Amino acid sequence: MSESVATLFEKGLERYNAGEKAEDLIPYFKDICDRAPKNAPAWASLAWLYLLTDKPKLALKAAQKSVKLDSRSPQARINLAVAMLDAGESGIRQHIEVAAQVVSLDAQIRQDVEENIQDGLTRKPDWKSLEKVKNWLFS
């Protein structure tokens, strides 16, 4: 019997949190997105992995899908903003504003976003675009 997409997603997150390399997880999360193309968190995760591996154009496409599926997700908006910065795209402000509004309304979401940003900066030190987004959200 095959595993549910939710189970596969949780296993992928466990692998990521255990320190597995982003480039090794990309095919795993691509498979999840292929199986469940309307799973916004899976697209957000894939975008994040692409960002960590310096693939901004692929990250941009995955982040756009994630935001399209769940426009209120601050992490999806943050991923899209970072991908846009890394790819040299414009139109970032609206995504930062939505993310900032959501994190200002919910302390748990704010903490999760702060932890995700710190994780990104730990895995990819000197990530200028993520630093910018962090400053825009929390300064």
RANOR-V485146 format. One record per helix or strand of 3 or more residues. SS is the DSSP state (H for helix, E for strand). FROM is the first residue (numbers start at 1). LEN is the number of residues. If there is no record, write none. Layout:
ss: <SS & SS>
from: <FROM & FROM>
len: <LEN & LEN>
//
This chain:
ss: <H & H & H & H & H & H & H & H>
from: <5 & 22 & 40 & 56 & 74 & 93 & 107 & 128>
len: <13 & 14 & 13 & 14 & 14 & 13 & 17 & 11>
//
